[in-house]
């Protein structure tokens, strides 16, 4: 087969992988919209805790099962693993309309959450079709399937409203049927048109394949992916209540803003693959982690009004207060001007605004000493945390994480060429767990601080940890491998 024909076949497989992953990711995040709709419309009387579990169960399943699915992909090839996964996961979606209790809904959510493992299948099946110089771009294009989350948050609410016009109580049942049908159609297409391929001469046992997980490098990549993917998934769910509570947006507008975060982050992943191929994944990760530190440090500043001590007025000499008014205090024959509070209209501004004034704390005929406080100073600082600036920063950090997702997976086929499914599954599992635990961590921080922006403090600290860990790794290798470091850095990263 000529190189052009081979590349053409690779592109076809890439298209099928990306299409299947997009549909799977849309199904994986279905509960975020569906459960919220069911509770808001009183169809099910689930508690806040139960809702939290129903949102998290599919994410958890799709995360913890990525490793075994990745092993199966390396062992048997992606065509059959992906096709069977798509067809089997359609079954719980077809059964979901029959769910009449929390337990049944949770069990079916557990099983259709398996579509989240499609990432581990696609990563292994895509990388095996492309040469080293194409790995970053190919995996980046495949990762654009993350945009499936944006498809669900954007289209599913409108579909639910439309389906419920004639039958408000049961109209929602058409949505999981629609998603299940999409999985069946894509599964059949994949089975017919995809060509199977697996690692040649793969004779390793499962225990030998798992041996690569002993490398610290795998866990370092997992930490990066916990940030760039796990936090992406977490904020895809967290931003809606954030906008509604902090900026009092409507449900529709909050959902639109959440889509503006998730859609570019998914689509930009292909560009991240291109950058990783051109400049190297290590350099791209430096950009990503540094920008994550900077942007999260800006996002963590809350919307606030602070009243604190300001510049006051002190007596210049010992004496008796001879006159007191709102604008003036007289000590002996010397006058001291008092700044009055000026009521300023509250406006939406980008930068903090301040208002300072003074209040007299002495009385007429009172004796004061030199340097004694005559009028206390008060300063009020107002920071509006402008919604549009906040939205732009959120979009920017989402784009940064999207580029980072491609850079992390650019490393894997280079360092672990015969265990892409296993290592990719493990790294994906760690990242997926970030999507599960992220909202839980954010919730505890919100409860402890009472501040919605406290979630960004966690992002800032974790971004800094990843950046320091990577820099220490690079510095160690620079000290060991000079002067040929520049040629081998990508292949000789620290363990």
C-alpha positions, 0 to 999 in steps of 0.5 A: 500500500502506498504512503498516500493510500495509507495516510488516506485510510488513517484519516478515515479511521481518525474521522470515525474515531472522532465522530464516535467519541463526540457522540459518546462524550455527549452521552457521557454528560447527559445527566447534567442536563436531564437530571436537572430538568427532571428535578426542576419540573418536579417529575422526580423528587430527588434531594440535592445529595441524590442529584449530586450522585446522579451527576457524578456516577456516569463520570466515575464509571467512565473514568475508572473503567478506562484502564481495563478498556485501554488494555482490551484495545491494545490486545484486540484492536480498536474496531471491535472494542469501540463497536461493542462499547457503542452498542452495549452502552445504548441498552441502558439508554433505551431502558432509562425511560423505564426508570421510576426510582433513584436506584434504577436511574443510578444503576442505568447511569452507571452502565451508560457511563461506560461511554466515557471509556471511549477516550481510552479506545480512541487514543490507542486506536488513533495513535497506531494508525499514524507515524510519530510526526503526525501523533500530536495533530491526530490525537488533537483532532480526535480529542475535539470530541470533547465538544460533545459536552457543548452539544449536550448543554446547548441542544438538550435543554431545547429538545427537552422543552420541545418533547415536553410540550404535548406530554410534560410528564413523559416527554423527557423519555424521548431524549435518552432514546434519541441518544441511544439510537445515535450510539447504535447508528455510530456503532454499526457504521464503525463496525462496517467501515473501520479497519481493525489494527493492533500493535504487531507482535503484542505478546505481553501478558496483562501483568507485563502491560501493567508494569509500565504504570510503575513509572513515575512519568505516568503519574506525572502525566496523570496529574497534568491531565487531572488539571487540564481535563478533570477541571475542564469536566468539573467546570463544565458542570460548575459554571452554570450555578456559578453564573446564576448565583454570582451574576444572577443570570438566567438558566438559559444564559448561564448555560450559554456561558458554560457552552462558551467555555466548553466548546472552544476548549474542545475544538482547540485541542486539534491546534494543541496537537499541531503546536505539540508536533511543531514545538514539542509537548514539553514546551507547550505544557510550560505555556499551558501550566504557566497560563493556568497559574496566571488566569486562575490567580485572576479568577480567584478574586471574588466579587466583593465590597470591603470597608476598612480603616482609611487615612484619618485626622490627628491633632497637630498639638495639644489643645481643646476642641473649640468647634465641631461640625461635619466638615471641620474640627477646630482645636484652639484657633486651628481648623482641620478639614473633614472629608465627607462621604460622597455617595457614588453610583455603583457601576459595573467596572473592570477595576476596583473602585474606592471611596474614602471619607472621615467621621469625627470621633471627638466632642466640643470642649474635649481636651486632646493630646498631640497626635490623638485621633480626631476623625477616623478614616474609612475606605470602602473598596468595591470590586464588581468582578465584571461578568464579561471580563470573568467570562473572557478569562474563563474562556481563555483558561478553557482554551489553555486546558484544551491545548494542554489536553493534546500536549499531555497525550502527545507524550504517551505514544513516544514514551510508551509506544507499545502500551498506548492503550494501557498508559492512555487509559490510566492517564485518562482515568486520573483525568476523569476522576478529576471531573468526578471529584472536582465539583465535590472539592469545589462544593466543600470550598464553597461551604467553608469559605462562602465564596464562589471563586474559592474553586479557583484557589484549588486550580491555582495551587494544583497548577503551581504544583504541576508546573513546579514538578515539571520544572524540577524534572526538566532541571534535573535532566538538564544537569544530567544530560548536557550538552546534548539536551536540546536534541533528546529532551522530549525522549529523555524526560525524567522518570 
